[in-house]
Amino acid sequence: MSERAGGQDWTFTLFDPDGDLSHLRLHHDLIDFLETWKALRQGRRAPARPDDLPGAFRRHLGWITLIEPAGDDYRFRLIGSHVVEMAGRDATGKRMREAYAPDDAATIIAECAAVFRDCACLHSEFKARAPGRDFIRIVGLALPLAADGRTTDMLIARYRQLN
């Protein structure tokens, strides 16, 4: 496990999904998301992208984001409807550098790179601007998907608003 603070309002923790998780803020929906992901691994470091990815994560669909590599950046391949509503915008198809301010984008890209490089799991807590509010607090998990079970080729993330 390693922990790094991103910007002043970002905290990222790489964690072992089979280890002690008591230090992470995990609500029941995030625990269910993690357990679903773990069940799909079938002994591998990461699950292959199942043909029925939406079916496997049906209970979480509106809260899921899929992230894929895009050169030296990462792209939002899909952003769930609840995440779009919470954020007040849809960044589907955009690269991190297009979707975030430069300092935030650099932090997020570095964390995504660690997950892709190490086939690691990431817990994040952060504040984000939201329509009609100064900030909302969000907690999330970003978990690797790997077509070959070893090499991360996509991240699946699940978020939860705390306030």
FENBEL-V708509 format. One record per pair of residues at least 24 apart in sequence whose C-alpha atoms are under 10 Angstrom apart, sorted by the first residue. I is the first residue (numbers start at 0). GAP is how many residues later the second one is. D is the distance in Angstrom with one decimal. If there is no record, write none. Layout:
I;GAP;D
I;GAP;D
This chain:
0;119;9.4
0;120;9.4
0;121;9.4
1;120;9.6
2;119;9.6
2;120;9.3
2;121;9.7
3;103;9.9
3;107;9.1
3;120;9.8
4;102;8.9
4;119;9.5
4;120;9.6
4;121;9.8
5;97;8.9
5;98;7.6
5;100;9.0
5;101;5.5
5;102;7.8
5;104;9.3
5;105;8.7
5;118;9.7
5;119;9.9
5;120;9.1
6;96;7.4
6;97;6.6
6;99;9.7
6;100;7.2
6;101;9.6
6;119;9.0
7;96;9.9
7;118;9.0
7;119;9.3
8;95;9.8
8;116;8.0
8;117;5.3
8;118;5.7
8;119;8.4
8;128;9.3
9;94;8.8
9;97;8.7
9;98;9.3
9;114;7.2
9;115;5.9
9;116;4.4
9;117;7.0
9;118;9.4
9;128;9.8
9;129;10.0
10;112;8.2
10;113;5.6
10;114;5.3
10;115;6.4
10;116;9.7
10;128;9.5
11;95;9.6
11;96;9.3
11;99;7.5
11;110;6.7
11;111;5.7
11;112;4.5
11;113;6.7
11;114;8.7
11;127;9.9
11;128;9.6
11;129;9.7
12;98;9.2
12;108;8.3
12;109;5.6
12;110;5.1
12;111;6.4
12;112;8.9
12;128;9.6
13;97;8.8
13;100;8.4
13;101;7.9
13;104;9.8
13;106;6.5
13;107;5.6
13;108;4.5
13;109;6.3
13;110;8.8
13;127;9.7
13;128;9.5
14;105;7.1
14;106;5.5
14;107;6.2
14;108;7.3
15;104;7.5
15;105;6.7
15;106;9.0
16;28;9.8
16;103;8.7
16;104;6.8
16;105;9.4
16;126;9.3
23;99;7.3
23;100;9.1
23;101;9.7
23;115;9.7
24;98;8.4
24;99;9.1
24;100;8.5
24;114;7.5
24;115;9.0
25;97;8.9
25;113;8.1
25;114;8.4
25;115;9.0
25;134;9.5
26;112;9.1
26;113;9.8
26;133;8.3
26;135;9.7
28;30;8.8
28;31;8.0
28;129;8.9
28;130;9.1
28;131;8.1
29;30;9.1
29;109;8.9
29;110;7.4
29;111;7.2
29;127;9.9
29;128;7.0
29;129;7.7
29;130;7.7
30;110;9.5
31;25;9.5
31;27;9.0
31;28;9.0
32;24;7.3
32;25;10.0
32;26;8.5
32;27;7.2
32;31;9.6
32;108;8.6
32;110;9.7
32;123;10.0
32;124;9.1
32;125;7.3
32;126;9.9
33;87;9.7
33;107;8.0
33;108;9.4
33;109;8.1
33;123;9.9
33;124;9.1
36;106;7.8
36;107;9.1
36;108;9.0
36;119;9.2
37;105;9.7
39;105;9.8
40;104;9.0
40;105;9.5
40;108;7.6
41;107;9.1
42;106;8.9
43;102;9.3
43;104;9.0
43;105;5.4
43;106;6.9
44;73;9.9
44;74;7.1
44;75;8.6
44;99;8.6
44;100;9.0
44;101;8.4
44;103;9.7
44;104;6.0
44;105;5.7
44;106;8.7
44;107;9.3
45;73;7.1
45;74;8.7
45;75;9.5
45;97;8.1
45;98;5.9
45;99;5.5
45;100;5.8
45;101;8.7
45;102;8.7
45;103;5.2
45;104;6.3
45;105;8.2
45;106;7.6
46;96;9.4
46;97;7.6
46;98;5.4
46;99;5.9
46;100;7.5
46;101;8.4
46;102;5.6
46;103;8.5
46;105;9.4
47;96;9.1
47;97;5.7
47;98;4.8
47;99;4.4
47;100;6.3
47;101;5.4
47;102;8.7
47;103;9.6
47;104;9.1
47;105;9.4
47;106;9.7
48;95;9.6
48;96;5.9
48;97;6.4
48;98;5.7
48;99;9.0
48;100;8.9
48;104;9.2
48;105;8.4
48;106;10.0
48;107;9.8
49;95;9.2
49;96;9.8
49;97;8.6
52;103;10.0
56;101;9.9
59;97;9.9
59;98;7.3
59;99;9.2
60;97;8.8
61;96;9.0
61;97;9.5
62;77;9.6
62;94;8.1
62;95;5.5
62;96;5.7
62;97;7.4
62;98;9.9
63;76;9.7
63;77;9.8
63;78;9.6
63;92;6.8
63;93;5.5
63;94;4.7
63;95;6.9
63;96;9.8
64;27;8.9
64;77;8.7
64;90;8.0
64;91;5.8
64;92;5.0
64;93;6.4
64;94;8.3
65;26;9.1
65;76;9.1
65;77;9.8
65;78;10.0
65;79;9.7
65;88;6.9
65;89;5.6
65;90;4.7
65;91;6.3
65;92;9.1
66;25;9.5
66;26;9.4
66;28;9.3
66;29;9.6
66;45;8.7
66;75;9.1
66;77;9.6
66;78;10.0
66;86;9.0
66;87;5.7
66;88;5.0
66;89;6.5
66;90;7.9
67;25;9.9
67;27;9.3
67;44;9.4
67;48;9.3
67;77;10.0
67;84;9.4
67;85;6.6
67;86;4.8
67;87;6.5
67;88;9.1
68;26;9.1
68;40;9.9
68;43;8.9
68;44;8.9
68;47;8.6
68;83;9.7
68;84;7.2
68;85;7.2
68;86;9.1
69;24;9.8
69;25;7.4
69;26;9.5
70;24;9.9
71;37;8.5
71;41;9.2
72;24;7.2
72;25;9.9
72;32;9.0
72;33;9.2
72;35;9.6
72;36;6.4
72;37;9.3
72;39;9.0
72;40;8.8
73;31;9.7
73;34;9.1
73;35;6.8
73;38;7.7
73;39;8.7
73;80;9.6
73;81;9.9
74;24;9.3
74;34;10.0
74;79;9.9
75;79;9.6
76;77;9.2
76;78;9.7
76;79;10.0
77;78;9.4
78;78;9.4
78;79;9.9
79;78;9.2
79;79;9.8
81;77;9.2
81;78;9.4
81;79;10.0
82;75;9.0
82;76;7.4
82;77;8.6
82;78;9.1
84;45;9.0
84;46;9.0
85;42;9.5
85;43;9.4
85;44;6.7
85;45;8.0
85;50;8.5
85;52;9.6
85;73;10.0
85;74;9.4
85;75;7.8
86;41;7.7
86;42;7.2
86;43;5.4
86;44;7.2
86;48;10.0
86;49;8.9
87;41;8.8
87;42;6.1
87;43;5.6
87;44;9.2
88;41;9.0
88;42;9.0
110;31;9.8
111;30;8.6
111;32;9.8
111;42;9.9
111;43;8.3
114;27;8.1
114;28;7.7
114;29;6.9
114;37;7.8
114;39;9.6
114;40;8.1
115;27;9.4
115;28;7.1
115;29;9.1
115;30;9.5
115;35;7.6
115;36;5.2
115;37;7.1
115;38;7.7
115;39;7.8
116;34;8.0
116;35;7.3
116;36;9.8
117;26;9.3
117;32;9.4
117;33;8.4
117;34;8.1
118;24;8.2
118;25;5.9
118;26;8.2
118;27;8.3
118;30;9.5
118;31;7.1
118;32;6.6
118;33;5.5
118;34;9.2
118;35;9.9
118;36;9.5
119;24;6.6
119;25;10.0
119;32;8.7
119;35;9.9
120;34;9.3
120;36;9.8
121;33;10.0
121;35;9.0
122;34;9.5
122;35;9.9
122;36;9.9
123;35;9.0
124;34;9.5
124;35;9.7
124;36;9.8
124;37;9.5
125;35;9.9
125;36;9.9
126;34;9.7
126;35;9.7
134;28;9.2
135;25;7.0
135;26;7.3
135;27;6.1
136;24;5.9
136;25;5.2
136;26;5.9
137;24;5.5
137;25;7.9
